Structure formats: C-alpha cells, structure tokens
C-alpha cells in the first residue's frame, strides 16, 4: 500500500511539472523592423517629439497584442527605433518572435547580434588621409574613387547592448 501511494504521488507531481510552462523560458534579443515611419521630417520639434512618443506607444501596442499584457510588453522592449526606421528591440522567446513576424505591417524579425568593428580609424585604414603637404596622393583611394562622386554613405549599427 505504501509503495502504490508513493508512486501515485510521484506521478501526480510529474504530471504537474509536465503541464507547467517553463518559468524561465529562453529569451533572446530580437529586432522587430516595421519599415518606414508615418511621421514627416518636416514637423516642428514639438510635433516631432510627439511623433516619437506615438511610435514608441505603437510598439508597445503591437507587442502587447501578442503577449496579452501592455506592462509585459513595456518590460520586454528595451529600445524603440523612432527616428530613421520604425521598429524596436526586445527580449523575446522564439515563439513570440515567430508570432510577431506573421503580423501585418511587420517587415521582419531577426536576432539582435552585435558586430565587432575592425577599425575605428577608417580614414587611415582605407588610405584616405592626405600626405604631409596637404595633397592627395595619385594612387590613393580618394583618387580611384573619384573623390566620393556617386558614393553612397552608410551607417553601420553595431547593435543594441544593455547592461
């Protein structure tokens, strides 16, 4: 009798554990990209600031529609892209990230990965500095690139890191 009650008790607790959702599910940092903003660059500074707040609020609304709780969404989002692109970075479970990716208006959802810069002295690294006399050397990258004519300048975002 004692053995069967112990076995029954063990089976009961095991079934409870199997039915529970993990408390500490694996969350990773994801970037949710929503495309362009609806606000204009021609707005006044006050209107612009209000537009940034509305964009952040819309990020909370989107994530809370998936998570079911606005407070949980606010805790998950650690950065809102409000100026040049529309999106946010948040700590999410993989299932949540996949669910958000299916929402209309979501362009993409991808893991937030940091990138290590190879140099912080790009001008010298690329041979763009002038010689001591102030002239550009004939074989320099400046000359070969026609002094930047028809060149697209880009910004490398090395990721969002929080501590």
C-alpha positions, 0 to 999 in steps of 0.5 A: 500500500505504501509503495502504490501511494508513493508512486501515485504521488510521484506521478501526480507531481510529474504530471504537474511539472509536465503541464507547467510552462517553463518559468524561465523560458529562453529569451533572446534579443530580437529586432522587430523592423516595421519599415518606414515611419508615418511621421514627416521630417518636416514637423516642428520639434514639438510635433516631432517629439510627439511623433516619437512618443506615438511610435514608441506607444505603437510598439508597445501596442503591437507587442502587447497584442501578442503577449496579452499584457501592455506592462509585459510588453513595456518590460520586454522592449528595451529600445524603440527605433523612432527616428530613421526606421520604425521598429524596436528591440526586445527580449523575446522567446522564439515563439513570440518572435515567430508570432510577431513576424506573421503580423501585418505591417511587420517587415521582419524579425531577426536576432539582435547580434552585435558586430565587432568593428575592425577599425575605428580609424577608417580614414587611415585604414582605407588610405584616405588621409592626405600626405604631409603637404596637404595633397592627395596622393595619385594612387590613393583611394580618394583618387580611384574613387573619384573623390566620393562622386556617386558614393553612397554613405552608410551607417553601420549599427553595431547593435543594441547592448544593455547592461 
